[in-house]
Each structure stands twice: as structure tokens, then as C-alpha cells.
Amino acid sequence: MNKPDLLQWQKLQAELRAAGHRRLVVVEGDRDASLAWLGSLLPVLTVTPGVWTGPVEDQPEPSLTSIKPVDGRRWLGQELACVVWDGWQGNPPDSFAALSGTLSAGGLFFWLMPPLAEWGSFEDPDYRRTGLDGAAGHPFAARLARIVAGDSDVIRVNPSVNPQPRLPEIPVAGEAFQVGATADQCALVEDLVRTGLGRRRRPLVVTADRGRGKSAALGMAAVRLLQEGRQRVVVTAPEQGAVKTLFHHARIAAGQASGPEMGTEDVAVGDQGRLQYWSLERLLAEQPDAEVVMVDEAAGIPADLLKQVLLGWPRVIFSTTVHGYEGSGRGFAIRFRSVLDTETPHWRGASLTAPIRWSTSDPLEPLTRQMFLLDAEAPAAEGDSSGVVVERWNPAIAGDQELKEAFGLLVDAHYRTSPGDLRQWMDDPAAVSWRLTCNGVLVGVLWATAEGGLESELAEQVMMGKRRLRGHLLPQSLATHSGFAEAASQRLLRVVRVAVSADVRHRGLGQKLVAAARDHARSGGLDAIGTSFGGNAGLVSFWQQCGLEPVRLGLKREASSGEYPMQMLSGVSSDGTALARHLRIRLAEHWLILLPRNWSDLEPGLALQLTGGLPPVGPLNEDDRRDLRSFAEGYRGFDLAVPVLAKLSMQPEVIGLVLASGSQSLWARAVLQGWSWQGLQVTKDCLGREQGETALRKVVHNILQNRPDL
């Protein structure tokens, strides 16, 4: 067996550690030879703590922790000495990018793969998860191969051909690199302490790229707060493992022994001070009496749950990793800033820029940024929306700069955008895209994919829940949940993402992109154009302006957005138009029963918007009109009038009058969503039953006056 030069590799790792660098090592060629080569090398290197993403039985070093390839994001906030990534088992981009940021100085990221020349045709096992298997080629992987081949800092090894490549000599200028507090980390600790000791309802939002010492700063600040009089600081996060580093640095700051085995055990300071970890579920259920709550990796928590934390404790600190865009650092601001602005307008932001776990000259960070476009940014539009051109565009053949600009638009507009989306956009053979430029500057993109077209027998099985196919998100969802098999047999164009530069929004440019996609669907013989997203009033309005209408609202909130999934559709063929009409009528027929049972917590404005947009299920009759007059004049109580008030809500133009009444939230929750008077008092929609009924009577009286034709 060809073996590596162990002394040379030990020397390399020592030099990397002294320089504050990390390296990607691509181990190409025969997998068995690669495993054997690693098996002889890893025992002499510093690899603990480290992870291995291949099968347990193939683990090349027993001290590594075996994880699934898709689980890399669970290691955010932790520090690793080594990653051994078995690309033969799959290469989910989100996980790969996340793990690369966990490496500390001297860390090596070994990547087992076929030879670079074969990456574009390599059938990655992870493709099956996202429906990319079977594609003729894989431009995303081919692009990665070009980047790796062109980076002189990447170490490439083919154990069968050259088991000992020439290793770089890493010069160390001046003193050896040491992990230590940076100036902005020290400033952040002081800011965190001021927040924890300061006035109520002034939360701090901390964003930092990976390796900047955010977790350490939180831990040190928590101990300072306990030393200065706070008695309980509670930390929560999406995963308990994400705060291990925080607790490690807290114990050190408290002058206590610390080790990996201690995990997130309570840190005691003085006689009464306690730093504790509580899971988010337990935190919200038990509501502990804590003076300060820290939410780490907040971007991984739905916005509605973050809002509950924000309103549940007097002093809250939110912190999240922004590694490029993955982890939703920028998207976190997109979806949560409006909540902060509304509920706590005196909130503040803070950030860390200088790396602490590696030096500023580390070559691995810029490499991963380039590979996954982690620093993608849209070009400055400068507010000019003249000279508009909409044209087809293909990200798979685009140059890196235009790809970076186009993806930057998606990143800024959609909080869920991740490296996995970049791969999907480039590799999906059913994808079609458009770009919109103003005077030659890119300001908008639309990405869509063709779905459906299943054989009638298969479509019937999908409708009955007997079959579930990869991909085909919109037709499968509509067929399964709405009960229409033709939703799966028809061919639909689903808009995956549409994004317009913030500088030129609200000028109809997004509608132009959707119109181009609609024309494509019509000319291509498709039946409908649709979309699926986390429902909110603003997005529903946009899609309605584009000619799409709601056809389904999901029963469970999305984990990523905290919103109910909304699906909207518009027919472009006679069959597609008929399907959209049938779906909407069916939703309208069930709406008044489903709304209070399933969506009682839906935002009131959205509940009214959806109610007013559905087709009427029948006109009011004379009995209804009599009951409405009786309620308006105070002769009939609310509890008996609810059915006819709900029916009134679905009459044409009535919701517009409700929205103008000033009692729209009360109407939505009391009439449509089934809230109790006690609940309405808590949300300040009314002072109690008497005042609430009076307000509702006024709304009905006004409706009857303005709509005598009802």
C-alpha cells in the first residue's frame, strides 16, 4: 500500500496551527485506496474532536464522530480539529459549508471524491433527495471542480497515483497565531453586559460570521452578568450542541474547570447565580423567571417562536451565525426585523468581523465563500427602473460574476436561500429562469420549474396518499391535500423564487418577470402557473397582482418561516383554468369551518385578505338579512349571530368595509377564527364581551348601510 509521509503531514499541521490557517485536502480516486491512505495518516495528526460523514464500518479513525452527511448544520457553534467528508456518500452543500466553518486553526478538511475531471458526471447519492438524480450533467459539481483545480492552496492527493504530494510550506510571520479575544469581541462583551443590566424591552441582535468568537463572547458576558447581580441567565438554541462552546467559555470565565464531557451543565456563579440551558420548547412551555434570555443560532428558529421569546422576558439577546447567507444570517434580518421594529423599536444590532479561531490570511474561508457564493451580493440598482429588458437566462452556463449577482438577489429577497438552492438552480433539468435588467444593470431574477404531468393512474395514487414522488412539490401537494388527482396529471410551472432589488421594488418589475414565466407556460403547452411560499399578506397581494389566486393553505406552520404554507395558482390552458376554479370553490366551501379549527392563530389581516378573496359560496337569504338587522340593532346576541356574520364576510366587497371599520382584527378573530372574549381581551382587541359586541354591531350596521343590495 502506498503510504503518506507522516512526518511531512505532522509538520504541515504544526505550521498551519502556527499561521492560523486551515486547509482543504481533496483525496481523489479509488475510494478504498483513499480510506486506506487516511487510515495510515490520521492516527498521527490532531483530529479530535473531528467528524466522519461516511458509513460507521468504513471509519478511517476511531476517534472521529460518525455523522450523516446532511447533519453538518447541527455542529454550528462548535469547534473541530478535523473533518473527513466522504463525498462518495453524498455532498449536501448546506452541510458541507457549515462544517467547513467549524474547523479551528490547524484544521484539515479531507474530502474523498472521484477525480476532479469526473465531478460533472458523478452521480452524487445526495441527488436522490432533491430529485436531481438522472440529470444528464451536473453544472454545480463541475463548477466546484474548476474552483478547486484553480486554487493553489488546495492540497490534492490521489493515493493510487501519488500518495505523497508536495506539501506547501506555510510561512509564519512574527509570533505564532494564538486564539485570543479580539478588540471587537471585547467590545461585544461590554455591549452584552450593558443589555443584560440595562432597561427592559431593548433587545440586542448579534450577527457574526463563523469563527468570530460570538459564542465565547456570549459565555463570558453571561458570567459577567451573574457576577454583577443577575441571578438567572437562560440560554436556548435550536440544538443543545450549538451552545457547548458558549458554556465552555462561561466556565473558564467563572474560573472553573471545563471539558467536553461537561457539555451544557449549569454554571454556578456565587451563591445564587446560575447560567442554564433550556430547550426552546421547555422555555416557552414553563416560562422560567429569568432576568436575561440568550437565544443562540436564532436564525434556525421560526420567527413566531422568536417573537414569543422577545415578548416573554424583559431582556433578550438574539445571536446568529451569518456564514455568508447559509444559516439565514441576512435572511434572519429580513424575516425578524419587522417584528423587532414593531414590538421593540429600541432594539439594537451588533456584529463581529475579525476572525478569532483562524487568522485573516486563512485560505479556507475565501475558498468556501467562492464555492458556495457565500458572499453573493446583488449589484447596486441606484433606483433606476428605466430601460427594462426581460430575457431568458441559464445559471448553469453563466459566468461566476453574473451568477454571483443573480444569486445575491435571491439571498437578499428570500430568507431560506442556501447553498442547496444554488445547486438546485444550476442542476435541475426542469428549471427555467429569467433575468430583468434596467439600463443593463441586473435588478431582478425569476426561477421556475416544470412539475406534474403524471400518468392518470399514478396521479390517482398520489391523490390518495399511496405514492410520494421526489420533486413535483406543487402538483403533489394540491392533489394530496385538495383531493383533485388532475392537479398531479396536469403540467404546472412552479415559480420557485422571484426577486427584485430593494432599490426598485413596487414598480411592477416582479410582475413583468411573472408575466414572462406565464407566457412561457402558455407557449409551452403547460396548464397553469403557480407558487408555494410561507403565507403573509404582502406576498399574497403581490401574487394576486400577478394574476394568481390562493388555492390552498397548509395546516402546519413551516419550521423555516414560522408561517403557514400558501399555494397560489392561475390557469393558462382551459384545463388549468378549470382546475384553479375548482380548487378555489372547494376551498371557499370549506373555509368557514376550517379557519377556526386550523388557523385560529393566523395573522388577522391575512385571515381577512384570504376570506375576502375567495369566491362567494352563496348569497344571503331573507333569514340572513333579518338576523343581521337584529344583531346590528342589538336584538340578537353575538353567539347566535356568528354563522350569519361569517357568511356575510364572504359576500363581495364586505371585507373592504370591515378593513375600513377600525375593528378588523376584532372581526377576524371573533367572527372568523373563533376566539373567546378572554383571548380578545389579552390581545387588546376589546375590553370584554359588551364592548366587543358593540363594536361588531357598528361594523354590521355600516355594512348594511353601504351594501343595501346584499
Secondary structure, DSSP 4 states (H G I P E B T S, - for coil): -----HHHHHHHHHHHHHHT--EEEEEES-HHHHHHHHHHHGGGS---SEEE-S-GGG-SSTTSEE--GGGGGGGTT--EEEEEEEGGG---HHHHHHHHTTEEEEEEEEEEES-GGGGGG---TTHHHHT-TT-S--HHHHHHHHHHHT-TTSEEEBTTTBSSPPPPP----SSPP-----HHHHHHHHHHHHHHHS-TT--EEEEE-TTSSHHHHHHHHHHHHHHTT--EEEEE-SSGGGGHHHHHHHHHHTT----GGGTT--EEETTTEEEEE--HHHHHHH----SEEEETTGGGS-HHHHHHHHHHSSEEEEEEE-STTTTSHHHHHHHHHHHHHHH-TT-EEEEE-S-SSS-TT-SHHHHHHHHHTTT--PPP-TT---SEEEEEE-GGG--HHHHHHHHHHHHHH-TT--HHHHHHHHH-TTEEEEEEEETTEEEEEEEEEEEE---HHHHHHHHTTS---SS-HHHHHHHHHH--THHHHSEEEEEEEEEE-GGG-SSSHHHHHHHHHHHHHHHTT--EEEEEEE--HHHHHHHHHTT-EEEEE-SS--TTTSS-EEEEEEESSHHHHHHHHHHHHHHHHHHHHHHHHH-TTS-HHHHHHHHHHSPPS----HHHHHHHHHHHTTSS-HHHHHHHHHHHHTSTTHHHHHHTTT-HHHHIIIIIS---HHHHHHTTS-SSHHHHHHHHHHHHHHHHHH-TT-
